Amino acid sequence: MDALKFNVVYEDAGEGWVYAHVPELPEVHTQGESLDEARSMVREAIELVLGERRLRGEQIPTTGWALVEPVEIAA
């Protein structure tokens, strides 16, 4: 089986925490006390969601695209 790839967006959740979510899988969102922990947590969440979708006979989405870019606005 080929590997599946998904986009993960990591954001500062404050007080050292990192929030992670997957645009292609809206039910996947988690956080960790560090970037490494958030990466581990989101991998586990993706695997869990994919397993649940397979059990329900739901389609696994293909990888889309995600872009994060700064927009500067005068203060």
N, C-alpha and C positions, 0 to 999 in steps of 0.2 A: 504494500500500500504506500502511495506517495504521502509525503508529509503535508499537512495543512498549515497554511500561514495566515495569521490574522494581525491586524494593526492594533497596537496597544498604545493608548495615550496616558502618559504619566503626568500628574499635576501635584503641585505643592498643596498639601491639605492642612498645613500649619503645625506648629510645635514639633517639627521633625518628621511628621507623617507624610506618606506619599499615597495619593489616590490613583487608581488605575482603572481604566475602562476600555472596552473593545467596541468600536463603532459597528462592526458587522454582527456582533452578538449583544444586543442591548441589555440582556439579562446579566451580562458579566460586568460587574463592578466590585472592586475590593480595595483594600488599602493595607499598607504595611508601615512599620516603624522606620523603615529605611527603603531605599530604592531596591536593594537586593531582596528584601523581604516582600516588597510589592511585586517584584518580578516572579518570585516563587508563588505567591498567593494568586496572581492572575493566571499563571499556568495551570494551577490546580482548578481554578474556577472554570477556565476554558474546557479542560478535560471533563469536568463534571457536567457542564451544560451540553457539550457534544454527546456525552453518554445518554443524557436525558432526552435530547432531541432524537437520537437514534432509536431509543426505546419507544418513543411516540410515533416513529415513522416520519418525522419531519425532515425537511431538506436541510443540509448543511450548507450555509452560504459560501460563495466564493469570496476570495479576498478582494475587497474594494480598495479604496485609497483614503488616506487621511492626511491632512496638512495642518500644521500649526505654524502660524507666522505672526510676527508682531505688527501692529498697526499703531503708528505714532500720531497722537492728537495733541495739538497745542493745549497747554494747561490754562 
